[in-house]
Amino acid sequence: MKIVLIGYGKMGKEIERLALGRGHQVVAKIDVDNQADLQSLSASDVDVAIEFSNPASAYANILTCINKQIPVVCGTTGWLEKKAEVEALTKEKNSTFFYASNYSIGVNLFFRLNKMLAQLMSPQKEYDIYTNEIHHLEKKDSPSGTAITIAEGIIDAYPAKDKWVNNEIPAANEVAIWSQRESIIPGTHTVKYISKVDQIEITHEAFSREGFALGAVIAAEWVKDKKGVLGMDDMLK
């Protein structure tokens, strides 16, 4: 496929390496220095855009792709207050928007395990819920998109919880997300259920960016010739 990379930081470079290794072409690399170049591309030039930029520019990048009928696979987090608008435009334009807060296959299995555990724990009122995420110092947003997805998964399956808070003592109806930024850790996410007598814990720890990058390339391959608002659950089916 002909791929345009939007965002050419460490993730963009890892995606490029894996995409080339799988036989694809990277026809353009859009970064902060040449953002206007995205406007010159069309659907005839590109099969798919892979967007891993930053929270400040992601929304505009995605709108450009949707309006140009360029399928876009997005992994940028920190802009999700505008996601509903993007989804509405995707449907209006009969375009293609694939979003995941995390493209790792292992993390997406962890999301499912998290929901299953929340369903099991919901009747056990003696347990408090605690979630934690640790990322590298270059991570721009807090909490991470993955941490938010984990918290939302708990809320979906645990009726006593209806919102999440970040780095705050939670109320009874809230799920606490505790966010840390340290060193070069690619990403560690933990969910704990703690009572006076014991603790149940599940953790996903990423060892490198490769799992995230590979998932994004696989999503780009899968999304070709598809329309609509899509995500990892659709692909994993």
C-alpha positions, 0 to 999 in steps of 0.5 A: 500500500501507499502510506502517508505517515502523519507524525514522524517521531519515535512511533512514526519511525518505528511504523515506517520500519515495520511498514517497509518490512511488510512491503509497503511504500511510505509516500510522504512523511508529515511532521511539524516542519512540513504540515502544509504538505498534507494539503497537497495529497489526495486519495489517488496518491495515498491508500491510507494515512497513519496519524501519530502526531500530537494532541494539538494537531491531530484533530486538524490532520484527521479532518483533512484526511476525512475531507479528502477521502483518505482513510486515516488510522489514528493513535494520537490521544489527548484530543478526544473531546472532539472525537464525536465531531470526527465520527459525525464527519466521517459518516457524512463524507462516507469516509474512513476513520479508525481509532484506537487508544492503543494498537498493541494486540496484547493491550486490547486483550487486556481491555477485554480481561479488564471488563471481565474482571470488573463484572466479576468484582462488581458485587464485591463491595468490600474492594476498592478499585485503583488503576495506575499508568506509567509512561516515558517522560516524553508522553504529552497527555495525562492520563494516557488514552489507554488508561482512559479506555481501561477506566471506561471499561470498568465503568461500563461493567461496574454499575457503582462507578460512573466517572473517572478522575486523574491523580485525585482521591476518588469519591465512591462513584469514581475510578481513580487513575494515578499517572506517573511519568518516568524514565523511558518506560514505553507503558505499564498499566495496572488495575487493582482491587484491594480489600482489607484482607487481599488484593487482585491485580492485573498488569500489562507491561510493554517492553518496546514500541514495536507492538504498538507500531505493528498493530497500527500497520496491521490496522492500516492493512485491514482498513483498506477499502472499508468505510465508516468509524472503526476500531480494534474491536472491529478488526479483532473480530 
